Amino acid sequence: MDFDFSDNQEQLRDAVRKWVDRGYSFERYRAGVAAGGFARQAWSELAGLGLTALTVPEEYGGLGQGAIDAMVVAEELGRGLVLEPIAQAFIASAVLTRSAPAAVQSAWLPRVASGQALVVLAQQERKARYHLDVCEAKAALAQSGYLLSAMKSMVPAGDQADACIVPAQLAGKIALFLVERTASGLSTQGYITQDGSRAAELRLTHAPATLITTDGLAALELALDTGIAATCAEAVGVMDKTLAATVAYMNQRRQFGVPIANFQALRHRVADMKMHMELARSMSYYASLKLGAPAAERRAAMARAKVQLGQSMRFVGQQAVQLHGGIGVTDEYIVSHYFKKLTQLEIRFGDTLHHLGEVSGRMQDTAGVFA
């Protein structure tokens, strides 16, 4: 099996990396956090690179690329601690392309592709604890369409988004709806998350909504799996830069007259960090490759990938802080921000413990070991 990236994918990687290196410095990241954790200007720049259009079908103004291209982009943006939630563009594209009626696709996919519309997933509820089938939001049929009543938490850039994809109960089963920011009965409360990005609490009170699909659970599972694959790739980028910063510090920091990189015990710890990062990278590839698999196989693959990524993120982040010492937790030094980003990514779309339970629940009698 050929795991080499195509020439187009390498060119995409190079373009995104150059933008991150030249246009999204650590100073810009910190300014973005201070300004609220989301900037339309940065989102427009991502759209200008074609990243919001990456997975949108060509007939709607997109580039029609696949999961591996999205993985390449997410990894490179992770290297730069980019705050803007590009994964949400991939999620919106996947859900609308596969599940929405033609009229909804025509109305929203071109706007997603151009970056004019930020469409985000608002699925998390306080009692759900990452379980997608736990949904207290209610939808009711009205003369002009549907009305939603719901409380959703941790919605990425929820108070800045142009529309939200919201699961709600309809006739005893979960359906998926699109709610515009201008809808009556919608209110948001925005805040900064641990890693500096923006999220919001979303309240809907008889808010007008457009039906995407009545098979909401299947579409929601696809949305989460798309987000997990992007999160895994982003985490690999963050870990890559975390390791590089740690090695550079160890070559600079001196004790007993020599760089601390000369101490064998510390070199072993760096080797363990590298091993965890490469395990994470391989599982990120696995997750992206499995996005096109049947639902049951895809869901199992995402849970496995998130378990390994969660373990690797925790290990690499903690070791980096310990090897830096006190400077590793100061706000002025970038490694503390890498650590916070890894901590946040570990719980995004389900933490390690949740996905370990998912892996366990999907095991067969043989646990995949014997025929």
C-alpha positions as CSV (number, residue, x, y, z in Angstrom):
1,M,0.0,0.0,0.0
2,D,1.3,3.4,-1.0
3,F,1.2,5.9,1.9
4,D,3.1,8.7,0.0
5,F,1.3,11.9,-0.5
6,S,0.5,13.0,-4.1
7,D,2.2,16.0,-5.6
8,N,-1.0,18.1,-5.2
9,Q,-1.2,17.2,-1.5
10,E,2.4,18.2,-1.0
11,Q,1.8,21.5,-2.8
12,L,-1.2,22.0,-0.5
13,R,0.9,21.3,2.5
14,D,3.6,23.7,1.4
15,A,1.0,26.5,0.7
16,V,-0.6,26.2,4.1
17,R,2.7,25.9,5.9
18,K,4.0,29.0,4.3
19,W,0.9,30.9,5.3
20,V,1.2,29.7,8.9
21,D,4.9,30.6,9.0
22,R,4.5,34.0,7.4
23,G,1.0,35.1,8.3
24,Y,0.1,33.5,11.6
25,S,2.9,34.1,14.1
26,F,2.8,33.4,17.8
27,E,2.2,37.1,18.3
28,R,-0.8,37.0,16.0
29,Y,-2.1,34.0,17.8
30,R,-1.9,35.8,21.2
31,A,-3.5,38.9,19.7
32,G,-6.3,36.7,18.4
33,V,-6.9,35.2,21.9
34,A,-6.9,38.7,23.4
35,A,-9.4,39.8,20.7
36,G,-11.9,37.0,21.5
37,G,-10.6,33.8,20.0
38,F,-12.0,34.2,16.5
39,A,-11.3,36.7,13.7
40,R,-13.2,37.1,10.5
41,Q,-10.1,38.4,8.8
42,A,-8.2,35.2,9.5
43,W,-11.2,33.1,8.4
44,S,-11.2,35.1,5.1
45,E,-7.6,34.4,4.7
46,L,-8.2,30.7,5.1
47,A,-11.0,31.0,2.5
48,G,-8.6,32.9,0.2
49,L,-6.3,29.8,0.3
50,G,-9.2,27.7,-0.7
51,L,-9.4,25.8,2.6
52,T,-13.0,26.4,3.3
53,A,-13.8,25.1,-0.2
54,L,-11.6,22.1,0.1
55,T,-14.2,19.4,0.6
56,V,-17.2,21.1,-0.9
57,P,-18.3,19.5,-4.2
58,E,-17.2,21.3,-7.4
59,E,-20.7,22.0,-8.6
60,Y,-21.2,24.2,-5.5
61,G,-18.0,26.2,-6.0
62,G,-15.7,23.9,-4.0
63,L,-12.5,22.0,-4.8
64,G,-14.0,18.5,-4.3
65,Q,-11.1,17.1,-2.4
66,G,-11.1,14.3,0.1
67,A,-10.3,13.3,3.6
68,I,-6.5,13.1,3.1
69,D,-6.4,16.7,1.8
70,A,-8.4,17.8,4.8
71,M,-6.0,15.9,7.1
72,V,-3.0,17.7,5.5
73,V,-4.6,21.1,6.1
74,A,-5.6,20.4,9.7
75,E,-2.2,19.2,10.6
76,E,-0.5,22.3,9.2
77,L,-2.9,24.6,10.9
78,G,-2.3,22.7,14.1
79,R,1.4,23.5,13.8
80,G,0.5,27.2,13.9
81,L,-2.1,27.1,16.7
82,V,-4.6,28.6,14.3
83,L,-7.7,29.5,16.3
84,E,-10.3,29.6,13.5
85,P,-12.2,26.2,13.4
86,I,-11.5,24.9,9.9
87,A,-12.8,21.5,11.0
88,Q,-16.3,23.0,11.1
89,A,-16.1,23.8,7.4
90,F,-15.3,20.1,6.7
91,I,-18.1,19.0,9.0
92,A,-20.7,21.4,7.3
93,S,-19.6,20.2,3.9
94,A,-19.9,16.5,4.8
95,V,-23.3,16.9,6.4
96,L,-24.9,19.2,3.8
97,T,-23.5,17.2,0.9
98,R,-24.6,13.8,2.0
99,S,-27.8,14.6,3.9
100,A,-29.4,18.0,3.0
101,P,-32.1,18.5,0.3
102,A,-30.9,20.1,-3.0
103,A,-32.4,23.5,-2.1
104,V,-30.4,23.6,1.2
105,Q,-27.2,22.6,-0.6
106,S,-27.7,25.3,-3.2
107,A,-28.3,27.9,-0.6
108,W,-25.4,27.1,1.8
109,L,-22.6,25.1,0.2
110,P,-21.5,27.9,-2.1
111,R,-21.3,30.2,0.9
112,V,-19.4,27.7,2.9
113,A,-17.0,27.3,0.0
114,S,-16.4,31.0,-0.4
115,G,-16.0,31.5,3.4
116,Q,-18.9,33.9,3.4
117,A,-20.8,31.6,5.8
118,L,-19.4,30.0,8.9
119,V,-21.6,27.0,9.6
120,V,-20.8,25.1,12.9
121,L,-22.1,22.0,14.6
122,A,-24.1,22.5,17.8
123,Q,-24.6,19.1,19.2
124,Q,-23.3,19.1,22.8
125,E,-25.8,19.1,25.7
126,R,-24.9,19.2,29.4
127,K,-26.4,15.8,30.2
128,A,-25.1,14.0,27.0
129,R,-21.5,13.3,28.2
130,Y,-20.5,12.8,24.5
131,H,-23.3,10.3,23.8
132,L,-25.0,11.3,20.5
133,D,-28.3,9.6,21.2
134,V,-28.8,11.7,24.3
135,C,-30.7,14.7,23.0
136,E,-33.3,16.8,24.9
137,A,-33.7,19.5,22.2
138,K,-37.2,19.5,20.7
139,A,-38.5,20.3,17.2
140,A,-42.1,21.0,16.4
141,L,-43.7,21.3,13.0
142,A,-45.2,24.7,12.3
143,Q,-47.0,26.3,9.4
144,S,-43.9,27.9,8.1
145,G,-41.5,25.0,8.8
146,Y,-40.0,23.9,12.1
147,L,-39.5,25.5,15.5
148,L,-36.6,24.4,17.8
149,S,-36.2,24.7,21.5
150,A,-32.8,23.7,22.8
151,M,-29.8,24.4,25.0
152,K,-26.4,23.6,23.4
153,S,-23.0,24.0,25.0
154,M,-19.4,24.5,23.7
155,V,-20.5,25.5,20.2
156,P,-17.3,26.5,18.3
157,A,-17.5,30.2,17.6
158,G,-21.2,29.8,18.2
159,D,-21.9,33.5,18.7
160,Q,-20.0,34.4,15.5
161,A,-21.3,31.6,13.2
162,D,-23.8,32.4,10.4
163,A,-25.7,29.2,11.0
164,C,-25.7,26.2,13.3
165,I,-26.4,22.5,12.5
166,V,-28.5,21.4,15.4
167,P,-29.8,17.9,16.3
168,A,-33.3,17.8,17.9
169,Q,-36.0,15.3,18.7
170,L,-38.7,15.1,16.0
171,A,-41.5,12.6,16.2
172,G,-39.6,10.4,18.6
173,K,-36.2,10.3,16.7
174,I,-33.3,12.6,16.2
175,A,-33.4,14.9,13.2
176,L,-30.9,17.5,12.0
177,F,-31.8,21.1,11.4
178,L,-30.1,24.3,10.2
179,V,-30.7,27.4,12.3
180,E,-29.5,30.8,11.0
181,R,-27.9,33.4,13.3
182,T,-30.7,35.9,12.5
183,A,-33.5,33.5,13.6
184,S,-35.8,34.8,16.2
185,G,-35.6,33.0,19.5
186,L,-31.9,32.4,19.2
187,S,-29.5,33.8,21.8
188,T,-25.8,33.1,22.5
189,Q,-23.3,33.7,25.2
190,G,-19.7,33.6,23.9
191,Y,-16.5,32.9,25.9
192,I,-12.9,32.0,25.5
193,T,-11.9,28.3,26.0
194,Q,-8.8,26.9,27.6
195,D,-6.8,26.9,24.4
196,G,-7.8,30.5,23.5
197,S,-10.4,29.6,20.9
198,R,-14.0,30.8,21.0
199,A,-17.1,28.9,21.9
200,A,-20.6,29.8,23.0
201,E,-23.7,28.6,24.8
202,L,-26.6,28.4,22.4
203,R,-30.2,28.8,23.5
204,L,-33.1,28.3,21.1
205,T,-36.7,29.2,22.1
206,H,-39.1,28.3,19.3
207,A,-36.5,29.3,16.8
208,P,-37.3,28.8,13.1
209,A,-35.2,26.1,11.5
210,T,-34.7,24.3,8.2
211,L,-34.9,20.5,8.2
212,I,-31.7,18.9,6.9
213,T,-32.6,15.2,7.4
214,T,-34.9,13.1,9.6
215,D,-32.2,10.5,9.8
216,G,-30.3,12.7,12.1
217,L,-28.4,10.2,14.2
218,A,-26.6,8.8,11.1
219,A,-25.8,12.3,9.8
220,L,-24.6,13.3,13.3
221,E,-22.3,10.3,13.5
222,L,-20.8,11.3,10.2
223,A,-20.3,14.9,11.4
224,L,-18.6,13.7,14.6
225,D,-16.3,11.3,12.7
226,T,-15.3,14.1,10.3
227,G,-14.5,16.3,13.2
228,I,-12.5,13.5,15.0
229,A,-10.4,12.9,11.9
230,A,-9.6,16.6,11.6
231,T,-8.9,16.8,15.4
232,C,-6.5,13.9,15.2
233,A,-4.6,15.6,12.3
234,E,-4.5,19.0,14.1
235,A,-3.1,17.3,17.2
236,V,-0.3,15.7,15.2
237,G,0.7,19.2,14.0
238,V,0.6,20.6,17.5
239,M,2.7,17.6,18.9
240,D,5.2,18.0,16.1
241,K,5.9,21.6,17.0
242,T,5.8,20.8,20.7
243,L,8.6,18.2,20.3
244,A,10.6,20.6,18.1
245,A,10.4,23.4,20.6
246,T,11.4,20.9,23.4
247,V,14.5,19.7,21.5
248,A,15.5,23.2,20.7
249,Y,15.2,24.2,24.4
250,M,17.2,21.2,25.5
251,N,20.0,22.1,23.1
252,Q,20.1,25.6,24.5
253,R,19.6,25.1,28.2
254,R,22.9,24.3,30.0
255,Q,23.6,22.7,33.3
256,F,26.9,21.6,34.7
257,G,28.5,23.3,31.7
258,V,26.8,21.2,29.0
259,P,23.4,21.3,27.2
260,I,20.8,19.3,29.0
261,A,20.3,17.4,25.7
262,N,23.5,15.6,26.6
263,F,21.9,13.8,29.6
264,Q,20.9,10.3,28.6
265,A,17.9,10.1,30.8
266,L,16.4,13.2,29.2
267,R,17.2,11.9,25.7
268,H,15.2,8.8,26.5
269,R,12.2,10.9,27.5
270,V,12.5,12.8,24.2
271,A,12.7,9.4,22.4
272,D,9.5,8.4,24.1
273,M,7.8,11.6,23.1
274,K,8.8,10.9,19.5
275,M,7.4,7.4,19.7
276,H,4.1,8.6,21.0
277,M,3.9,11.3,18.3
278,E,4.6,8.8,15.5
279,L,2.0,6.4,16.9
280,A,-0.5,9.3,16.9
281,R,0.5,10.2,13.3
282,S,-0.2,6.7,12.1
283,M,-3.6,6.6,13.8
284,S,-4.4,10.0,12.3
285,Y,-3.7,8.5,8.9
286,Y,-5.9,5.6,9.8
287,A,-8.8,7.8,10.9
288,S,-8.7,9.8,7.7
289,L,-8.5,6.7,5.5
290,K,-11.5,5.2,7.2
291,L,-13.8,8.2,6.8
292,G,-15.2,6.6,3.6
293,A,-15.8,3.2,5.2
294,P,-19.3,1.8,6.2
295,A,-20.7,3.5,9.2
296,A,-20.0,0.7,11.8
297,E,-16.4,0.3,10.6
298,R,-15.9,4.1,10.4
299,R,-17.2,4.6,14.0
300,A,-14.9,1.9,15.4
301,A,-11.9,3.3,13.6
302,M,-12.5,6.9,14.9
303,A,-12.8,5.6,18.5
304,R,-9.5,3.7,18.2
305,A,-7.8,6.7,16.7
306,K,-9.0,9.1,19.4
307,V,-7.9,6.7,22.2
308,Q,-4.3,6.7,20.8
309,L,-4.3,10.4,20.1
310,G,-5.6,11.2,23.6
311,Q,-2.9,9.1,25.2
312,S,-0.2,10.6,23.0
313,M,-1.4,14.2,23.5
314,R,-1.3,13.8,27.2
315,F,2.1,12.2,27.2
316,V,3.8,14.6,24.8
317,G,2.3,17.7,26.5
318,Q,3.2,16.7,30.0
319,Q,6.7,15.7,29.1
320,A,7.3,18.9,27.2
321,V,6.3,21.0,30.3
322,Q,8.4,18.9,32.6
323,L,11.5,19.0,30.3
324,H,11.2,22.8,30.1
325,G,10.7,23.3,33.8
326,G,9.1,26.5,35.1
327,I,9.3,28.3,31.8
328,G,7.0,25.6,30.2
329,V,3.9,27.0,32.0
330,T,4.5,30.7,31.5
331,D,2.0,32.6,29.2
332,E,4.9,34.3,27.4
333,Y,6.4,31.0,26.2
334,I,4.7,29.1,23.3
335,V,5.1,25.6,24.8
336,S,2.5,26.5,27.5
337,H,0.0,27.2,24.7
338,Y,0.8,24.0,22.9
339,F,0.1,22.2,26.2
340,K,-3.3,23.9,26.5
341,K,-4.2,23.2,22.9
342,L,-3.4,19.5,23.4
343,T,-5.4,19.4,26.6
344,Q,-8.4,20.9,24.7
345,L,-8.0,18.6,21.7
346,E,-8.0,15.6,24.0
347,I,-11.6,16.2,25.1
348,R,-12.9,17.5,21.7
349,F,-15.6,15.2,20.3
350,G,-15.2,12.8,23.2
351,D,-12.3,12.3,25.7
352,T,-10.0,9.3,25.9
353,L,-12.0,7.5,28.5
354,H,-15.2,7.9,26.5
355,H,-13.6,6.5,23.3
356,L,-12.0,3.7,25.2
357,G,-15.5,2.7,26.2
358,E,-16.5,2.9,22.6
359,V,-13.7,0.7,21.5
360,S,-14.5,-1.8,24.2
361,G,-18.2,-1.8,23.3
362,R,-17.5,-2.6,19.7
363,M,-15.2,-5.5,20.4
364,Q,-16.3,-8.9,19.1
365,D,-15.9,-12.2,21.1
366,T,-12.4,-12.6,19.6
367,A,-11.5,-8.9,20.1
368,G,-10.1,-9.0,16.6
369,V,-7.1,-11.1,17.6
370,F,-8.1,-14.6,16.4
371,A,-10.0,-15.6,13.3
